[in-house]
Every structure is written in C-alpha cells, then in structure tokens.
Amino acid sequence: METIDSVLSEADRAWRAYGVSSADRRVLAADLRLDLAAAAADGGDPVQLVGGDVAGFARRLADEAAVRRVRPEYHRLLLTALAGALLGSLLGAGIFTALYPLLVRLIDIPRSIEIPVQVAVVVYYGVPAAVVVAGAVTAVRLRLRDLPQIRRTALLMSLLLPAAGIVVTPITMAYAWSTDYSTAPEVLVVEVVMVLAALAGATVLARRLSLRERRRATGAAPDAAVEPA
C-alpha cells in the first residue's frame, strides 16, 4: 500500500497544481485508490495502471470527470492583501506613535550631525512601506491557505510589492511636484489611486506567475484553460 499512497500523493500534487478543488480531489483520490487497490489485488503493479507520468494521468482523470478548475481568485486575493496592508499600516502607525518618545530619548543625535537626505528618505518611506508589505503578505498567507500555490504567491508578493513601491514612489512624487504639493482632496485621491494601482498590479502579477510556473513545471494547460476570476 506504500506504493499506492505514493502514487496518490503525487496525483494530489498534480491536481492541486491543475486547480482542482479540495472536495473534487478527495473524490478523485478515493476512486483512484479503489482502482489501484483492485489492480494490486489482481497481482498487477498499481504503478503500471497510471504509467510513468502520474501527473499527466491525474490531469486526464480530472478532465474526464469534468471537475471544475479553481479560479485564480484575483478579487479575493486583492481584498485580502488590501485589508492586510491597511491593518499593517494602522498597527505600524500605532507602534511608532507609542515608541517615538522613547526613541527620541534613546537616540539623541547632536544637531551638529547632518543626516544625509537619502537616509532620511529611505527611513521615512521605507519603514512604512515594509510594514504595509508585511501586512499584505501575512494576510494573504494566513487567510488564503485553501488556495493552490498561495505560498509561492505570497513569496512573489514579498518581492514584487517592494519593487512596485520603488517604481511608483518617484512617479507619485513627480505628480505631487507638478501640483505644487497640493493637499487638495482630488490630488490626494489621485496619489492614493496611483499607489494602490501599483500594489494591485504587483499582487496580480505575483499570482499569475505562481500559477504559471507551477503549470509549466507539471506540464499543465496554459492560462487560457483556467477559469478567469
């Protein structure tokens, strides 16, 4: 039965990568186990039933059973990432507000020392950005555990979100400069939309890459075969 279990484990990984839901995976696994056990009872090798390509055999079973493929869930992913980023920023702001007086007392920099503007910009923008990214990635990783390839999606988000922030920051600053750093509501809304669009694009790209890489590794169908979100 160890051989049967190993075949089922490999088949389950293929079904996950193929976008088969957990409920359908359980049904497919139960049917496949019965077939493999029957082959073993007849004195045959269960592995011969599936051939050398277990992943391909598993995908064919899924297609023959006409199971529904899991959607990329972009909408759910974006909402979760946004909620995590918001909670992370609020938590970070609260911690910073609470610790700021203590930091001022502990780090008493003489006025004669001039801090480079580059360092100030990195600290001023980098620390809040890191908190936002951490909140978004953590929320996605914890709240969307049921989605296939969510671990890889979160990993790619941790790389692409900072990159998107680096790209959109000078663009946003240039727009602010063009408005003479206006604080009018419509200007602030445009700046927020620009940042959110960059982060949303990076999040969607992370999801697409995670699913595409997994399908490529298992030889699954291209993106067009997956139901759109």
C-alpha positions as a printed NumPy array, in Angstrom:
array([[  0.   ,   0.   ,   0.   ],
       [  3.005,   2.271,   0.316],
       [  3.261,   2.397,  -3.499],
       [ -0.412,   3.277,  -3.781],
       [ -0.024,   6.034,  -1.207],
       [  2.959,   7.499,  -3.033],
       [  1.026,   7.486,  -6.32 ],
       [ -1.931,   9.167,  -4.651],
       [  0.335,  11.799,  -3.096],
       [  1.857,  12.643,  -6.466],
       [ -1.58 ,  12.695,  -8.082],
       [ -2.874,  15.049,  -5.386],
       [  0.022,  17.44 ,  -6.017],
       [ -0.807,  17.392,  -9.72 ],
       [ -4.486,  18.085,  -9.011],
       [ -3.558,  20.991,  -6.76 ],
       [ -1.347,  22.47 ,  -9.474],
       [ -4.109,  21.875, -12.028],
       [ -6.53 ,  23.917,  -9.945],
       [ -8.798,  21.103,  -8.748],
       [-10.744,  21.966,  -5.596],
       [-10.15 ,  20.073,  -2.366],
       [-13.594,  18.421,  -2.47 ],
       [-13.058,  17.13 ,  -6.012],
       [ -9.55 ,  15.99 ,  -5.112],
       [-10.946,  13.822,  -2.345],
       [-13.451,  12.201,  -4.733],
       [-10.821,  11.603,  -7.405],
       [ -8.388,  10.196,  -4.861],
       [-10.99 ,   7.806,  -3.461],
       [-11.829,   6.471,  -6.939],
       [ -8.174,   6.172,  -7.896],
       [ -7.391,   4.334,  -4.671],
       [-10.085,   1.769,  -5.429],
       [ -8.702,   1.219,  -8.936],
       [ -5.135,   0.879,  -7.691],
       [ -6.17 ,  -1.476,  -4.904],
       [ -8.101,  -3.637,  -7.395],
       [ -5.057,  -3.793,  -9.65 ],
       [ -2.878,  -4.822,  -6.717],
       [ -5.399,  -7.487,  -5.677],
       [ -5.241,  -9.   ,  -9.18 ],
       [ -1.491,  -9.339,  -8.815],
       [ -0.631,  -6.389, -11.022],
       [  1.587,  -3.419, -10.331],
       [ -0.507,  -0.36 ,  -9.404],
       [  2.119,   1.908, -10.933],
       [  1.567,   0.294, -14.348],
       [ -2.062,   1.376, -14.2  ],
       [ -1.081,   5.038, -14.269],
       [  2.032,   4.646, -16.414],
       [  5.228,   6.597, -15.934],
       [  3.537,  10.008, -15.918],
       [  1.456,  10.168, -12.759],
       [  0.837,  13.914, -13.086],
       [ -0.417,  13.546, -16.653],
       [ -2.629,  10.611, -15.681],
       [ -4.084,  12.632, -12.8  ],
       [ -4.891,  15.567, -15.082],
       [ -6.605,  13.246, -17.562],
       [ -8.722,  11.834, -14.734],
       [ -9.723,  15.344, -13.744],
       [-10.653,  16.219, -17.329],
       [-12.647,  13.007, -17.787],
       [-14.509,  13.673, -14.536],
       [-15.24 ,  17.225, -15.777],
       [-14.287,  18.718, -12.429],
       [-14.244,  22.492, -12.149],
       [-10.884,  24.147, -12.016],
       [-10.119,  26.57 ,  -9.205],
       [-10.143,  30.196, -10.286],
       [ -7.097,  32.388,  -9.657],
       [ -9.287,  34.314,  -7.162],
       [ -7.78 ,  37.7  ,  -8.03 ],
       [-10.674,  39.578,  -6.424],
       [-10.367,  37.688,  -3.155],
       [ -6.595,  37.995,  -3.249],
       [ -6.685,  41.765,  -3.757],
       [ -9.232,  42.332,  -0.998],
       [ -7.217,  40.229,   1.443],
       [ -3.95 ,  41.96 ,   0.53 ],
       [ -5.566,  45.385,   0.868],
       [ -7.051,  44.522,   4.251],
       [ -3.711,  43.183,   5.452],
       [ -1.882,  46.273,   4.213],
       [ -4.386,  48.539,   5.955],
       [ -4.183,  46.638,   9.231],
       [ -0.403,  46.539,   8.989],
       [ -0.174,  50.269,   8.404],
       [ -2.519,  51.006,  11.327],
       [ -0.566,  48.684,  13.602],
       [  2.727,  50.176,  12.46 ],
       [  1.456,  53.715,  12.999],
       [  0.266,  52.817,  16.483],
       [  3.573,  51.218,  17.44 ],
       [  5.548,  54.139,  16.005],
       [  3.395,  56.66 ,  17.863],
       [  3.855,  54.761,  21.117],
       [  7.602,  54.264,  20.731],
       [  8.544,  57.629,  19.187],
       [  9.107,  59.458,  22.503],
       [ 11.263,  56.576,  23.74 ],
       [ 13.294,  56.523,  20.526],
       [ 13.888,  60.266,  20.773],
       [ 15.257,  59.859,  24.283],
       [ 17.404,  56.843,  23.403],
       [ 18.777,  58.213,  20.13 ],
       [ 19.847,  61.753,  20.856],
       [ 21.614,  62.878,  17.695],
       [ 23.628,  66.098,  18.142],
       [ 22.439,  68.975,  15.99 ],
       [ 25.912,  69.27 ,  14.523],
       [ 25.422,  65.938,  12.723],
       [ 23.597,  66.198,   9.427],
       [ 21.744,  63.086,   8.315],
       [ 22.01 ,  62.503,   4.531],
       [ 18.753,  63.149,   2.752],
       [ 18.956,  59.709,   1.121],
       [ 18.981,  58.06 ,   4.543],
       [ 16.066,  60.194,   5.683],
       [ 14.041,  59.316,   2.572],
       [ 14.748,  55.59 ,   2.977],
       [ 13.688,  55.647,   6.616],
       [ 10.684,  57.908,   6.047],
       [  9.308,  55.907,   3.132],
       [ 10.982,  52.53 ,   3.574],
       [  9.792,  51.682,   7.078],
       [  6.073,  52.35 ,   6.411],
       [  6.357,  50.528,   3.068],
       [  7.912,  47.496,   4.761],
       [  5.07 ,  47.416,   7.281],
       [  2.454,  47.625,   4.519],
       [  4.102,  44.822,   2.53 ],
       [  4.443,  42.646,   5.614],
       [  0.773,  43.14 ,   6.46 ],
       [ -0.393,  42.306,   2.936],
       [  1.804,  39.21 ,   2.586],
       [  0.941,  37.899,   6.051],
       [ -2.797,  38.327,   5.48 ],
       [ -2.63 ,  36.505,   2.142],
       [ -0.519,  33.697,   3.562],
       [ -2.773,  33.123,   6.582],
       [ -6.25 ,  33.872,   5.244],
       [ -5.964,  32.165,   1.843],
       [ -4.381,  28.887,   2.877],
       [ -7.012,  26.983,   0.883],
       [ -5.865,  28.387,  -2.458],
       [ -3.357,  26.386,  -4.516],
       [  0.136,  27.869,  -4.785],
       [ -0.672,  30.556,  -2.204],
       [  2.688,  30.058,  -0.504],
       [  4.521,  30.838,  -3.737],
       [  2.129,  33.724,  -4.405],
       [  2.972,  35.248,  -1.019],
       [  6.687,  34.773,  -1.662],
       [  6.467,  36.536,  -5.017],
       [  4.397,  39.298,  -3.434],
       [  7.158,  39.917,  -0.902],
       [  9.489,  40.537,  -3.876],
       [  7.185,  42.341,  -6.3  ],
       [  5.392,  44.669,  -3.875],
       [  8.602,  46.466,  -2.79 ],
       [  9.641,  46.687,  -6.447],
       [  6.274,  48.25 ,  -7.318],
       [  6.702,  50.671,  -4.436],
       [ 10.132,  51.695,  -5.685],
       [  8.726,  52.316,  -9.166],
       [  5.589,  54.201,  -8.14 ],
       [  7.219,  56.41 ,  -5.465],
       [  9.098,  58.754,  -7.836],
       [  6.061,  58.837, -10.13 ],
       [  3.839,  59.875,  -7.23 ],
       [  6.391,  62.422,  -6.054],
       [  6.615,  63.863,  -9.556],
       [  2.845,  64.212,  -9.681],
       [  2.868,  65.902,  -6.275],
       [  5.562,  68.279,  -7.504],
       [  3.501,  69.078, -10.611],
       [  0.63 ,  70.173,  -8.347],
       [  2.997,  72.212,  -6.18 ],
       [  2.49 ,  69.605,  -3.441],
       [ -1.172,  70.432,  -3.166],
       [ -3.169,  68.841,  -0.366],
       [ -6.464,  69.209,  -2.198],
       [ -8.688,  66.131,  -1.805],
       [ -8.715,  65.36 ,  -5.532],
       [ -4.903,  65.449,  -5.657],
       [ -4.573,  63.16 ,  -2.658],
       [ -7.097,  60.744,  -4.163],
       [ -5.071,  60.531,  -7.38 ],
       [ -1.891,  59.837,  -5.419],
       [ -3.582,  57.097,  -3.397],
       [ -5.046,  55.539,  -6.537],
       [ -1.612,  55.517,  -8.188],
       [ -0.064,  53.69 ,  -5.236],
       [ -2.94 ,  51.222,  -4.919],
       [ -2.852,  50.508,  -8.662],
       [  0.863,  49.698,  -8.478],
       [  0.391,  47.404,  -5.485],
       [ -2.647,  45.717,  -7.058],
       [ -0.736,  45.135, -10.278],
       [  2.168,  43.584,  -8.395],
       [ -0.213,  41.34 ,  -6.449],
       [ -1.986,  40.101,  -9.592],
       [  1.361,  39.553, -11.313],
       [  2.588,  37.511,  -8.339],
       [ -0.497,  35.295,  -8.553],
       [ -0.214,  34.81 , -12.304],
       [  3.467,  33.937, -12.091],
       [  2.928,  31.463,  -9.253],
       [  0.231,  29.586, -11.179],
       [  2.09 ,  29.773, -14.483],
       [  5.333,  28.434, -13.04 ],
       [  3.538,  25.545, -11.382],
       [  1.651,  24.64 , -14.553],
       [  4.862,  24.811, -16.548],
       [  6.586,  22.503, -14.047],
       [  3.797,  19.924, -14.27 ],
       [  3.096,  20.326, -17.975],
       [ -0.445,  21.57 , -17.375],
       [ -2.557,  23.59 , -19.768],
       [ -1.827,  27.291, -20.385],
       [ -3.534,  30.197, -18.661],
       [ -6.456,  30.191, -21.055],
       [ -7.594,  26.854, -19.668],
       [ -8.118,  28.261, -16.215],
       [-11.388,  29.946, -15.469],
       [-10.981,  33.72 , -15.114],
       [-11.659,  35.353, -11.799]])
